[in-house]
Amino acid sequence: MTGQQDAEAGSTVALVCAGCDRSLEDCAFCDEVDCGCAVCYRCCRAAIGESMDPVHAHGG
């Protein structure tokens, strides 16, 4: 498992994308390993509108 090392227990905390449940090493939005609402790169791009479906089926 990847994630933040817990200093006291020595265990790892795995991050999971809030949008698609993909396991992550760190949040793609804030680059934190202990983000409370981690998101993967694909979901981050979709959320800010950089990766959207075409408006029309014919692409125009």
Z-matrix of the N, CA and C atoms (Angstrom, degrees):
N
C 1 1.449
C 2 1.511 1 109.30
N 3 1.301 2 116.37 1 146.61
C 4 1.446 3 120.24 2 177.91
C 5 1.511 4 109.19 3 -111.99
N 6 1.301 5 116.48 4 163.72
C 7 1.459 6 120.50 5 178.11
C 8 1.501 7 110.52 6 140.21
N 9 1.299 8 114.97 7 -160.26
C 10 1.452 9 121.67 8 -175.71
C 11 1.519 10 110.92 9 -81.43
N 12 1.318 11 115.61 10 136.49
C 13 1.461 12 120.41 11 175.07
C 14 1.528 13 108.87 12 -79.11
N 15 1.309 14 116.81 13 126.63
C 16 1.455 15 121.32 14 175.72
C 17 1.520 16 107.67 15 -80.99
N 18 1.325 17 117.49 16 117.17
C 19 1.464 18 122.72 17 -172.37
C 20 1.530 19 112.16 18 -61.60
N 21 1.334 20 117.80 19 -38.02
C 22 1.451 21 120.07 20 -175.90
C 23 1.533 22 112.06 21 -80.92
N 24 1.325 23 117.99 22 -46.94
C 25 1.464 24 121.06 23 -174.16
C 26 1.520 25 112.97 24 -89.91
N 27 1.336 26 117.63 25 -23.42
C 28 1.443 27 120.68 26 -179.08
C 29 1.522 28 113.34 27 79.22
N 30 1.328 29 116.93 28 11.00
C 31 1.463 30 120.17 29 -179.85
C 32 1.526 31 109.97 30 -97.83
N 33 1.337 32 116.42 31 167.90
C 34 1.449 33 120.39 32 179.22
C 35 1.517 34 110.15 33 -106.67
N 36 1.328 35 115.82 34 149.38
C 37 1.445 36 122.62 35 177.31
C 38 1.518 37 106.78 36 -112.13
N 39 1.320 38 117.67 37 116.66
C 40 1.457 39 122.07 38 -177.92
C 41 1.518 40 110.03 39 -81.87
N 42 1.327 41 116.08 40 139.17
C 43 1.461 42 121.36 41 174.56
C 44 1.513 43 108.80 42 -95.76
N 45 1.316 44 115.88 43 143.59
C 46 1.453 45 122.76 44 177.56
C 47 1.518 46 107.56 45 -130.34
N 48 1.336 47 116.67 46 136.30
C 49 1.455 48 121.66 47 179.96
C 50 1.525 49 109.60 48 -62.32
N 51 1.330 50 116.68 49 133.44
C 52 1.455 51 121.81 50 179.00
C 53 1.522 52 111.74 51 -70.22
N 54 1.336 53 118.01 52 -20.62
C 55 1.452 54 120.97 53 -177.41
C 56 1.515 55 115.01 54 -93.18
N 57 1.335 56 117.38 55 -38.85
C 58 1.468 57 119.35 56 -173.34
C 59 1.525 58 113.63 57 -130.85
N 60 1.318 59 118.88 58 5.43
C 61 1.467 60 124.38 59 177.59
C 62 1.520 61 114.08 60 64.05
N 63 1.330 62 118.14 61 22.14
C 64 1.466 63 122.44 62 176.60
C 65 1.532 64 108.57 63 -77.52
N 66 1.337 65 117.88 64 140.66
C 67 1.462 66 120.58 65 177.46
C 68 1.529 67 109.45 66 -74.50
N 69 1.327 68 116.14 67 141.17
C 70 1.463 69 122.75 68 -174.05
C 71 1.517 70 111.46 69 -130.44
N 72 1.325 71 114.97 70 154.65
C 73 1.465 72 120.03 71 171.59
C 74 1.519 73 110.25 72 -88.73
N 75 1.328 74 116.56 73 -35.59
C 76 1.457 75 122.13 74 176.04
C 77 1.520 76 109.41 75 -155.63
N 78 1.316 77 116.63 76 165.15
C 79 1.456 78 122.04 77 -178.38
C 80 1.531 79 109.61 78 -73.19
N 81 1.337 80 117.48 79 132.24
C 82 1.468 81 121.34 80 -179.99
C 83 1.522 82 111.76 81 -71.95
N 84 1.317 83 118.28 82 -21.94
C 85 1.456 84 121.10 83 -178.47
C 86 1.522 85 111.98 84 -84.05
N 87 1.318 86 117.28 85 -47.58
C 88 1.471 87 119.90 86 -175.19
C 89 1.523 88 113.70 87 -111.93
N 90 1.337 89 118.83 88 -5.78
C 91 1.466 90 124.55 89 179.87
C 92 1.523 91 114.13 90 62.60
N 93 1.328 92 117.69 91 20.12
C 94 1.457 93 121.28 92 178.25
C 95 1.527 94 109.99 93 -91.35
N 96 1.318 95 116.67 94 141.32
C 97 1.463 96 120.91 95 178.78
C 98 1.524 97 112.21 96 -83.93
N 99 1.321 98 117.58 97 -9.39
C 100 1.461 99 121.25 98 179.56
C 101 1.525 100 111.60 99 -124.52
N 102 1.315 101 117.22 100 32.85
C 103 1.466 102 122.87 101 -179.34
C 104 1.529 103 109.90 102 -62.06
N 105 1.304 104 117.43 103 136.43
C 106 1.456 105 121.93 104 179.70
C 107 1.518 106 113.68 105 -75.02
N 108 1.325 107 117.58 106 -22.18
C 109 1.463 108 122.13 107 -179.72
C 110 1.525 109 108.05 108 -137.33
N 111 1.318 110 116.32 109 64.37
C 112 1.467 111 121.94 110 -175.31
C 113 1.521 112 111.57 111 -64.83
N 114 1.331 113 115.29 112 148.93
C 115 1.460 114 121.28 113 179.56
C 116 1.527 115 108.43 114 -140.34
N 117 1.341 116 116.22 115 141.91
C 118 1.461 117 120.23 116 179.35
C 119 1.529 118 109.66 117 -79.52
N 120 1.321 119 116.71 118 169.53
C 121 1.460 120 121.64 119 -177.30
C 122 1.525 121 111.38 120 -61.98
N 123 1.328 122 117.30 121 -42.67
C 124 1.465 123 120.74 122 -179.23
C 125 1.531 124 111.13 123 -62.07
N 126 1.308 125 118.23 124 -46.99
C 127 1.464 126 121.64 125 -179.90
C 128 1.536 127 111.20 126 -68.86
N 129 1.324 128 117.18 127 -33.49
C 130 1.457 129 121.10 128 177.11
C 131 1.525 130 110.50 129 -63.44
N 132 1.332 131 116.98 130 -45.82
C 133 1.466 132 120.89 131 178.59
C 134 1.515 133 111.74 132 -62.71
N 135 1.314 134 117.10 133 -40.75
C 136 1.469 135 120.76 134 179.07
C 137 1.529 136 110.63 135 -66.01
N 138 1.325 137 117.51 136 -38.63
C 139 1.459 138 121.72 137 -177.84
C 140 1.526 139 112.56 138 -67.30
N 141 1.336 140 117.52 139 -34.26
C 142 1.465 141 119.02 140 -179.23
C 143 1.522 142 112.16 141 -95.36
N 144 1.325 143 116.93 142 4.07
C 145 1.454 144 120.93 143 173.03
C 146 1.511 145 116.23 144 85.42
N 147 1.323 146 118.85 145 13.44
C 148 1.464 147 121.02 146 178.37
C 149 1.519 148 111.73 147 -82.03
N 150 1.300 149 117.14 148 -17.95
C 151 1.460 150 121.42 149 -178.39
C 152 1.515 151 107.68 150 -133.04
N 153 1.325 152 116.09 151 95.81
C 154 1.450 153 121.04 152 -177.26
C 155 1.524 154 109.98 153 -125.79
N 156 1.330 155 115.74 154 154.38
C 157 1.452 156 121.01 155 174.14
C 158 1.531 157 109.09 156 -67.30
N 159 1.338 158 118.05 157 151.25
C 160 1.459 159 119.97 158 175.92
C 161 1.516 160 111.02 159 -59.54
N 162 1.333 161 115.81 160 147.30
C 163 1.458 162 120.73 161 -178.73
C 164 1.529 163 110.56 162 -66.26
N 165 1.322 164 116.76 163 -42.27
C 166 1.451 165 121.27 164 -179.39
C 167 1.534 166 109.75 165 -116.27
N 168 1.316 167 115.04 166 150.67
C 169 1.458 168 119.75 167 -178.74
C 170 1.529 169 111.81 168 -63.57
N 171 1.318 170 118.25 169 -28.76
C 172 1.459 171 121.29 170 -178.74
C 173 1.527 172 112.13 171 -86.91
N 174 1.341 173 117.75 172 -0.67
C 175 1.460 174 121.45 173 174.88
C 176 1.517 175 115.26 174 84.37
N 177 1.300 176 119.73 175 10.85
C 178 1.471 177 121.51 176 -176.45
C 179 1.457 178 116.59 177 -115.87
